[in-house]
Structure formats: structure tokens, C-alpha cells
């Protein structure tokens, strides 16, 4: 998914993920702005990356829940996201991602919960 969306990881630590998504024709809706689903998927990729960086050995993750608040339309040429953990627990992690336009205006804030599960589980 990150490759399909054109997500470029800028930096990744256990406490912060920074990424950019260059806006392409495929991201644009009929109004000429970035489709909300593309914005949500961009944030999901970032929260998942942060979770993976914090997973214990022998575990994997999946998104349990995601909540998005939109504040303004996403616009070309690039969206930038910063994701930080609100909770890093034994069975779940919660990440909050702020997506901004190139002019630094906040497009959306996404809060997602990731499950932490043993790699052999049937999730």
C-alpha cells in the first residue's frame, strides 16, 4: 500500500513517524482535491509503521479502529504527516497522525488503534 500510494518515509523512530505523499492524479476526487480515503490510508500506513517499530519479537499488527477528523481539503503538490503514539501497550497501540498541506495547514487528524498479536494468531 505505501508504494501504491507513493508514500515516502522521511523518518521513523519508536516515538515519531514522519512521511510525505506526493499528490498524484489517482489521489484526486471530482472537486480537484485529495480524496479522503487516500488521506486516511496515508495516515494508516504511518500509524502501522510506528506500531511495527514498537512490536515485540514474534508479533504482528493490524488496525482495529481509525477515526478521522477533516479540517480542510488536501491539496497538491504534497501532503506531510507526523504520527506520534498516544499509547504503547502490551495488546494495543494508539497513534495520532496529523496530515498537513504544503502550506502547513492541517488537513486531518487521524487517531488509530493497532492490535498487537502473536505472529501465529488467526487475525
C-alpha positions as CSV (number, residue, x, y, z in Angstrom):
1,X,0.0,0.0,0.0
2,X,2.7,2.6,0.8
3,X,4.2,2.1,-2.7
4,X,0.9,2.2,-4.4
5,X,0.1,5.5,-2.6
6,X,3.5,6.9,-3.2
7,X,4.3,7.3,0.5
8,X,7.9,8.3,1.2
9,X,9.1,7.7,4.8
10,X,11.1,10.7,6.0
11,X,12.0,9.4,9.5
12,X,10.9,6.6,11.8
13,X,11.6,6.1,15.5
14,X,9.7,4.4,18.2
15,X,8.2,7.8,19.2
16,X,7.6,9.5,15.9
17,X,6.9,8.8,12.2
18,X,7.3,11.4,9.5
19,X,6.2,10.8,5.9
20,X,5.2,12.5,2.7
21,X,2.8,11.6,0.0
22,X,3.2,13.4,-3.3
23,X,-0.2,14.0,-4.7
24,X,-0.9,12.2,-8.0
25,X,-3.9,12.2,-10.3
26,X,-5.1,9.0,-8.7
27,X,-5.4,10.7,-5.3
28,X,-7.7,13.5,-6.7
29,X,-11.5,13.5,-6.3
30,X,-14.1,15.2,-8.6
31,X,-13.6,18.5,-6.7
32,X,-9.9,18.6,-7.6
33,X,-8.8,17.9,-4.0
34,X,-7.2,14.8,-2.4
35,X,-9.7,12.0,-1.8
36,X,-10.5,11.5,1.9
37,X,-9.8,7.8,1.6
38,X,-6.3,8.4,0.3
39,X,-5.7,10.7,3.3
40,X,-7.0,8.1,5.7
41,X,-4.9,5.3,4.0
42,X,-1.8,7.6,4.2
43,X,-2.3,8.0,8.0
44,X,-3.0,4.3,8.4
45,X,0.4,3.4,6.8
46,X,2.1,5.8,9.2
47,X,0.5,4.5,12.4
48,X,1.1,0.9,11.3
49,X,4.8,1.8,10.7
50,X,5.1,3.3,14.2
51,X,3.5,0.2,15.7
52,X,5.8,-2.2,13.8
53,X,8.8,-0.2,15.1
54,X,7.5,-1.0,18.7
55,X,6.4,-4.6,18.2
56,X,7.9,-7.2,20.5
57,X,9.7,-10.0,18.7
58,X,7.3,-12.6,17.2
59,X,4.3,-10.3,17.0
60,X,2.4,-8.5,14.2
61,X,-0.3,-5.9,13.9
62,X,-3.5,-4.8,12.3
63,X,-5.7,-1.8,12.5
64,X,-8.6,-2.2,15.0
65,X,-10.1,1.2,14.7
66,X,-9.5,4.5,12.9
67,X,-11.1,7.9,13.5
68,X,-10.6,10.8,11.1
69,X,-11.4,14.5,11.6
70,X,-11.1,16.6,8.4
71,X,-10.3,20.3,8.7
72,X,-9.6,21.4,5.2
73,X,-9.2,19.9,1.7
74,X,-6.0,18.1,0.9
75,X,-4.1,19.8,-2.0
76,X,-1.2,19.2,-4.3
77,X,1.8,19.0,-4.6
78,X,2.5,17.1,-1.4
79,X,0.9,16.1,1.9
80,X,3.1,15.6,5.0
81,X,2.2,13.6,8.0
82,X,3.5,13.3,11.5
83,X,2.4,10.4,13.7
84,X,3.0,10.0,17.4
85,X,2.0,7.4,19.9
86,X,-0.7,8.2,22.5
87,X,-0.4,4.7,24.0
88,X,2.1,1.9,23.6
89,X,0.7,-1.1,25.4
90,X,1.0,-4.9,25.6
91,X,-2.0,-5.6,23.4
92,X,-2.8,-2.3,21.6
93,X,-1.1,0.8,20.5
94,X,-2.8,4.1,19.7
95,X,-1.3,6.5,17.2
96,X,-2.3,10.1,16.3
97,X,-1.4,11.3,12.8
98,X,-1.6,15.0,11.7
99,X,-1.7,15.5,7.9
100,X,-0.8,18.9,6.5
101,X,-0.7,20.5,3.1
102,X,2.5,22.1,1.8
103,X,1.4,25.4,3.3
104,X,1.3,23.7,6.7
105,X,-2.5,23.9,7.0
106,X,-3.9,21.0,8.9
107,X,-5.9,18.7,6.6
108,X,-6.8,16.0,9.0
109,X,-6.1,14.4,12.4
110,X,-6.4,10.6,12.4
111,X,-6.4,8.5,15.6
112,X,-6.0,4.8,15.1
113,X,-5.8,1.8,17.4
114,X,-3.5,-1.1,16.3
115,X,-3.7,-4.6,17.8
116,X,-0.6,-6.4,18.9
117,X,-0.9,-10.1,18.2
118,X,1.3,-13.1,18.2
119,X,2.5,-13.9,14.6
120,X,0.8,-17.3,14.5
121,X,-2.6,-15.9,15.5
122,X,-5.5,-16.2,13.1
123,X,-6.3,-12.4,13.0
